[in-house]
Structure formats: C-alpha cells, structure tokens
C-alpha cells in the first residue's frame, strides 16, 4: 500500500489504497540521497558493494559477465573488474574507478533534458487520462446518485416524523442509506485523488531520472542494482571506453536522439520496475 499526506487529515502520512510506485524502504533511501545523506555501507555479501557493476557489464570479447576483485600491488591492493571466463583469450581487466567513472558519464549522457521530461509527463498524463476516461466520466453519475440518496434519507426522516413508517423500518432503511452514501462519497474522493496521485508520482519519477547519476554514485548496492536493471534491462557490454546495449529503457534516450521519439511513446512499464518485486 502507498501513503498519502494531507494537512487537513493528519500531521502524519496515512496508508492509502493505491499501489506504491516504489517500496517504502526504497523511498526513504532515495529521499536521504536527495537530501544529501549518504547510505551506511553494509557488510560484505555475495553481491559485493565494492563492485556494483559485477555480473552486469559483460566482456567485449566473450560477452560473459565481468567479475570484480582486488590485486595486490607493491604498497596496497587495487580493485579491478575483469573477465574470468576460461575460454576468453584477451584476459580483459580494467580498474574499478575507471569503469565506474565511464559508467557514470554514460548515465549523464543518456538522461533526458528537462524539456523532454516535461514532454514525458504530459504524454503519460494524456494516455493515463484516456484510459481512465470511463471512470472519470462516471463522476457526474456518482454525484447525481449521492444527491438522490441524501434526498431519500431526508424523506425517510419526514416519514418517521409523520409516523408513516415504524421505528424498526426507519432504523433499517437509514442504516442501509448511510452505507450507500458512504460508499458513493468514497468513490468521489477516490476519483478526485487520482489526478493528484499521478502528478506526485510523475514529479517524483522525473526527479529520480534527473538525478540518476547522483543517485547511483551515492546509493547502496541494492539501489544501484535496481537503477541498473531499470535503465538497461539486458545489461551492458564494455567496448573501448564506451558501452553497447541490446535494450535501453524508453525513459532514457541519447542526446543525439530525435525529440520526436517521445511524441509517439506509451507510458513505459519501467515505472513498475522501481517497486518491490
């Protein structure tokens, strides 16, 4: 469940009925980073936080995932990403700092400018509203039904005062009407909140996209891997100080891509990739 906050309701956020864009844990992680707080480094795990690109970037020669490890130098140990496939003939390896810098530069290169994000927001809203047109058009019907129910309740009170109906019948009918009124009032609130929730989600998603390189640099291992999977679902191949990929999220386009690529886009399902699996 997601959370909603409204000053007129309560000071603390309340749990809503809608599905969250991302999990509560991930939300707090991103908020901390956007507010300038760095995450606490966790202990060593099988997925080593020192090598977030391990098993994600592949060797240009054999297309097998790179691993990561440290090699002992004269004075200290140096971290490398390298290919460990036994049949690979080039024994590729690259310093951790270099590969990760190239990766961050690539993130900066592919993240869209603000004008494209504005266009993205407008496109998603248009398609979203189109899909919800039937529901939104029912608002008038719900309002009319609500007025009818309240009028019936008012008449019921008059009937009771006149003695037209018994006390038992009055209680039964008023309880029945109260439930129907409550249901229709809830439906109205739900329709009103749809647009607000969508706008907040879009603003939040665009903020993530705008700061994708900073989020990756300062994120913990879990967040980094989520962002990597979101942007490059099939991973990346390192090739001569650059990357090649079979697939890139439609949320991201290269700077030299045409602006018209956004004009015919459908709201990407990648939005859901930020939520907990």
C-alpha positions as CSV (number, residue, x, y, z in Angstrom):
1,X,0.0,0.0,0.0
2,X,1.1,3.6,-0.6
3,X,0.9,6.6,1.7
4,X,-0.9,9.9,1.3
5,X,-0.3,13.1,3.3
6,X,-2.8,15.9,3.7
7,X,-2.6,18.6,6.4
8,X,-6.4,18.7,6.9
9,X,-6.5,15.0,7.7
10,X,-3.5,14.4,9.9
11,X,0.1,15.5,10.5
12,X,1.4,12.0,9.8
13,X,1.0,10.3,6.4
14,X,-1.8,7.8,6.2
15,X,-1.8,4.5,4.3
16,X,-3.7,4.7,1.0
17,X,-5.4,2.1,-1.1
18,X,-3.4,2.6,-4.2
19,X,-0.3,0.6,-5.2
20,X,3.0,2.5,-4.5
21,X,5.4,3.5,-7.2
22,X,8.3,2.2,-5.1
23,X,8.6,0.5,-1.8
24,X,8.7,2.4,1.5
25,X,12.3,1.4,2.1
26,X,13.5,2.5,-1.4
27,X,11.6,5.8,-1.0
28,X,13.5,6.5,2.2
29,X,16.8,5.6,0.6
30,X,16.2,8.0,-2.3
31,X,14.9,10.8,-0.1
32,X,18.1,10.5,2.0
33,X,20.3,10.8,-1.0
34,X,18.4,13.7,-2.5
35,X,18.7,15.4,0.9
36,X,22.5,15.0,0.9
37,X,22.7,12.0,3.2
38,X,24.9,9.0,2.2
39,X,23.8,5.5,3.0
40,X,25.6,3.4,5.5
41,X,27.9,0.8,3.8
42,X,26.8,-2.7,4.6
43,X,29.0,-5.6,5.4
44,X,30.4,-7.8,2.7
45,X,27.9,-10.0,1.0
46,X,27.9,-12.3,-2.0
47,X,26.9,-9.2,-4.0
48,X,29.9,-7.2,-3.0
49,X,29.0,-3.5,-2.6
50,X,32.6,-2.6,-3.7
51,X,31.7,-3.9,-7.2
52,X,28.2,-2.9,-8.1
53,X,28.8,-3.4,-11.9
54,X,29.9,-7.0,-11.4
55,X,27.7,-9.5,-13.3
56,X,26.0,-6.5,-15.0
57,X,28.7,-5.4,-17.6
58,X,30.0,-8.0,-20.0
59,X,33.3,-8.6,-21.7
60,X,33.6,-7.3,-25.2
61,X,35.4,-10.4,-26.4
62,X,33.4,-13.3,-25.0
63,X,30.2,-11.4,-23.8
64,X,30.5,-13.1,-20.4
65,X,29.7,-11.0,-17.2
66,X,32.7,-9.3,-15.6
67,X,33.6,-10.1,-12.0
68,X,35.5,-7.9,-9.5
69,X,38.4,-8.5,-7.2
70,X,41.4,-6.8,-5.7
71,X,45.0,-7.4,-6.8
72,X,48.0,-6.8,-4.5
73,X,50.4,-4.1,-5.6
74,X,53.7,-3.1,-4.1
75,X,52.1,-0.9,-1.4
76,X,48.4,-1.6,-1.5
77,X,45.6,-3.6,-3.1
78,X,43.9,-2.3,-6.2
79,X,40.4,-3.1,-7.3
80,X,39.7,-4.4,-10.8
81,X,36.8,-5.6,-12.9
82,X,37.9,-8.4,-15.1
83,X,36.7,-11.3,-17.3
84,X,37.2,-14.7,-15.6
85,X,35.8,-16.9,-18.4
86,X,38.3,-19.7,-19.0
87,X,37.9,-19.6,-22.8
88,X,38.4,-15.8,-23.2
89,X,41.7,-15.1,-24.9
90,X,42.2,-11.4,-24.0
91,X,42.2,-11.7,-20.2
92,X,40.4,-8.3,-20.0
93,X,40.6,-6.3,-16.9
94,X,40.0,-2.6,-16.0
95,X,40.5,-0.5,-12.8
96,X,37.3,-0.3,-10.8
97,X,37.5,3.5,-10.6
98,X,37.9,3.9,-14.4
99,X,35.0,1.6,-15.3
100,X,32.6,3.2,-12.8
101,X,33.6,6.7,-14.0
102,X,32.8,5.7,-17.6
103,X,29.5,4.3,-16.4
104,X,28.5,7.4,-14.5
105,X,29.5,9.6,-17.5
106,X,27.3,7.3,-19.7
107,X,24.4,7.9,-17.3
108,X,24.8,11.6,-17.6
109,X,24.9,11.2,-21.4
110,X,21.6,9.3,-21.7
111,X,19.5,11.1,-19.1
112,X,16.9,13.3,-20.8
113,X,16.9,17.1,-20.5
114,X,14.2,18.9,-18.6
115,X,12.2,19.8,-21.7
116,X,12.0,16.1,-22.6
117,X,10.9,15.2,-19.1
118,X,8.2,17.8,-19.3
119,X,7.0,16.2,-22.6
120,X,7.2,12.8,-20.9
121,X,5.0,14.0,-18.1
122,X,2.4,15.5,-20.5
123,X,2.4,12.3,-22.6
124,X,1.9,10.0,-19.6
125,X,-0.9,12.2,-18.3
126,X,-2.7,12.2,-21.7
127,X,-2.6,8.4,-22.0
128,X,-3.4,7.9,-18.4
129,X,-6.4,10.2,-18.6
130,X,-7.6,8.5,-21.8
131,X,-7.5,5.1,-20.1
132,X,-9.4,6.5,-17.1
133,X,-12.0,8.4,-19.2
134,X,-14.8,5.9,-18.5
135,X,-14.1,6.2,-14.7
136,X,-13.8,9.9,-14.8
137,X,-16.9,10.3,-16.9
138,X,-18.8,8.4,-14.2
139,X,-18.2,11.2,-11.7
140,X,-21.4,13.0,-12.6
141,X,-23.4,9.8,-12.2
142,X,-21.9,9.2,-8.8
143,X,-22.7,12.8,-7.8
144,X,-26.3,12.5,-9.0
145,X,-26.7,9.2,-7.2
146,X,-25.3,10.8,-4.0
147,X,-27.8,13.6,-4.2
148,X,-30.6,11.1,-4.7
149,X,-29.6,9.0,-1.7
150,X,-29.4,12.1,0.5
151,X,-32.9,13.2,-0.6
152,X,-34.2,9.7,0.2
153,X,-32.7,10.0,3.6
154,X,-34.4,13.3,4.1
155,X,-37.7,12.0,3.1
156,X,-37.3,9.0,5.3
157,X,-36.9,11.3,8.3
158,X,-40.1,13.1,7.3
159,X,-41.9,9.7,7.1
160,X,-40.7,8.8,10.5
161,X,-41.9,12.2,11.9
162,X,-45.3,11.6,10.3
163,X,-45.5,8.1,11.6
164,X,-45.7,6.7,8.1
165,X,-43.1,4.0,8.9
166,X,-42.2,2.1,12.1
167,X,-39.1,2.7,14.2
168,X,-37.6,-0.7,13.1
169,X,-38.2,0.1,9.4
170,X,-36.7,3.5,9.9
171,X,-33.5,2.2,11.5
172,X,-33.1,-0.5,8.9
173,X,-33.5,2.0,6.0
174,X,-31.4,4.7,7.5
175,X,-28.5,2.2,8.1
176,X,-28.9,1.0,4.5
177,X,-28.8,4.5,3.1
178,X,-25.9,5.5,5.3
179,X,-23.8,2.7,3.9
180,X,-24.7,3.7,0.3
181,X,-23.9,7.3,0.9
182,X,-20.6,6.5,2.5
183,X,-19.7,4.3,-0.5
184,X,-20.5,7.0,-3.0
185,X,-18.7,9.7,-1.1
186,X,-15.6,7.4,-1.0
187,X,-15.9,6.8,-4.8
188,X,-16.0,10.6,-5.4
189,X,-12.9,11.2,-3.2
190,X,-11.1,8.3,-5.0
191,X,-11.8,9.9,-8.4
192,X,-10.6,13.3,-7.2
193,X,-7.4,11.9,-5.8
194,X,-6.4,10.0,-9.0
195,X,-5.0,13.1,-10.7
196,X,-3.2,14.4,-7.7
197,X,-1.6,11.0,-7.0
198,X,-0.5,10.7,-10.7
199,X,1.1,14.2,-10.7
200,X,3.0,13.4,-7.5
201,X,4.3,10.1,-8.9
202,X,5.4,11.7,-12.1
203,X,7.2,14.6,-10.3
204,X,9.0,12.0,-8.1
205,X,9.9,9.8,-11.1
206,X,11.3,12.7,-13.1
207,X,13.3,13.8,-10.1
208,X,14.8,10.4,-9.9
209,X,15.6,10.5,-13.7
210,X,17.2,13.9,-13.4
211,X,19.4,12.8,-10.6
212,X,20.1,9.3,-11.8
213,X,23.9,9.7,-11.9
214,X,24.0,11.2,-8.4
215,X,21.6,8.5,-7.0
216,X,23.8,5.8,-8.5
217,X,27.0,7.3,-7.0
218,X,25.6,7.7,-3.5
219,X,23.2,4.7,-3.4
220,X,23.9,1.5,-1.7
221,X,24.3,-1.8,-3.6
222,X,20.6,-2.6,-3.7
223,X,19.6,0.8,-5.1
224,X,22.5,0.8,-7.7
225,X,21.5,-2.6,-9.0
226,X,17.8,-1.6,-9.2
227,X,18.7,1.5,-11.2
228,X,21.0,-0.5,-13.5
229,X,18.2,-3.0,-14.2
230,X,15.7,-0.2,-14.7
231,X,17.8,1.6,-17.3
232,X,19.5,-1.4,-19.0
233,X,17.2,-4.5,-18.7
234,X,19.7,-6.7,-20.6
235,X,22.9,-5.2,-19.1
236,X,25.8,-3.5,-20.9
237,X,28.8,-4.6,-22.9
238,X,32.0,-2.6,-22.3
239,X,33.7,-1.7,-25.6
240,X,36.7,0.6,-25.9
241,X,35.8,3.2,-23.2
242,X,32.1,3.0,-24.2
243,X,29.1,0.7,-23.8
244,X,26.9,-1.2,-26.1
245,X,23.4,-2.5,-25.1
246,X,20.7,-4.5,-26.7
247,X,18.0,-2.6,-24.9
248,X,17.6,0.7,-23.1
249,X,14.6,1.9,-21.1
250,X,12.4,4.2,-23.0
251,X,12.7,6.6,-20.0
252,X,16.2,7.4,-21.3
253,X,17.4,8.5,-24.7
254,X,20.7,9.6,-26.0
255,X,21.3,13.3,-26.5
256,X,21.5,12.9,-30.3
257,X,18.2,11.1,-30.5
258,X,15.3,12.8,-32.1
259,X,12.8,14.7,-29.9
260,X,10.0,13.1,-31.8
261,X,10.8,9.8,-30.2
262,X,8.8,10.9,-27.2
263,X,5.8,12.1,-29.2
264,X,4.6,8.6,-30.0
265,X,5.7,6.8,-26.8
266,X,3.4,4.9,-24.5
267,X,3.9,5.3,-20.7
268,X,6.6,2.8,-20.0
269,X,6.1,-0.3,-17.9
270,X,9.6,0.5,-16.4
271,X,7.7,2.7,-13.9
272,X,6.8,-0.6,-12.1
273,X,10.4,-1.7,-12.0
274,X,11.0,0.7,-9.2
275,X,8.6,-1.1,-7.0
276,X,9.5,-4.0,-4.8
277,X,9.4,-7.3,-6.9
